[in-house]
């Protein structure tokens, strides 16, 4: 028996009262999720926050209607049954896993919530042979499907196209400032600054294992240094660059990756095979950085090539000359 599933009931075994109670608790949970989304977005995206507040209010309305129906049919005592008590019932991600998601992803999560609920109730209604239960589940499916229409109406009211585009631009800019910019700086530093020590060691010793150890130490050390520097020098409050922890991780990890790219080939015992592969990796790394600069930072491509490829080639040449001399 799989732990955690033994005490979960099948949907087909629920009574009509329990199905109604399940719908009530689900509507209540979804309203809370929408309000959490609204609270998370309120400071930066007030129009989108207003949309989610409206969706939460709509969930409240459906919950109140369901409670009224339960009182009319079964009385005031509502059974305690939630989504996690029913096997196969659609699940919601914990709100703490989604609170740091970008705006577009939150919108997609909300759309998925409505689709999942509507689809579940529709399929459940098709599986039951009891007329009253079938009608009940059909009503719930119609209510959930109707939420998408309501969401569209709320967006038209609170989030006109120009406002949505403005919020999307702001979200994209925040993504660039928090993740792409520090990550790109780390990748450039890790790829370029480790070229000289790695290739100097390679040509000085022609020992692949020693070269790998030097490359590993240089990459990890540079990653730790860049990560702490990025996190410590700007808390993001005034600059608006976002969480220093996120930026520190982005910078530190990409710095390490940039250095390891041309250190890992030296795990190959043959010196010249490892060196040729490392040179190919360096070539790919530098052109990839130039492309990222052009794609996300809007740096003219030829300028990016001059800054990264030419600079990296000079550092590479310095390492080879020092090691070979």
Secondary structure, 3 states (H helix, E strand, C coil): CCCCCCCCEEHHHCCHHHHHHHHHHHHHHHHHHHHHHHHHHCCCCHHHHHHHHHHHHHHHHHHHHHHHHHHHHHCCCCCCCCHHHEECCCCCCCHHHHCCCCHHHHHHHHHHHHHHHHHHHHHHHHHCCCHHHHHHHHHHHHHHHHHHHHHHHHHHHHCCHHHHHHHHHHHHHHHHHHHHHHHHHHHHHHHHHHHHHHHHHHHHHCCHHHHHHHHHHHHHHHHHHHHHHHHHHCCCCCCCCCCHHHHHHHHHHHHHHHHHHCCHHHHCCCHHHHHHHHHHHHHHHHHHHHHHHHHHCCCCHHHHHHHHHHHHHHHHHHHHHHHHC
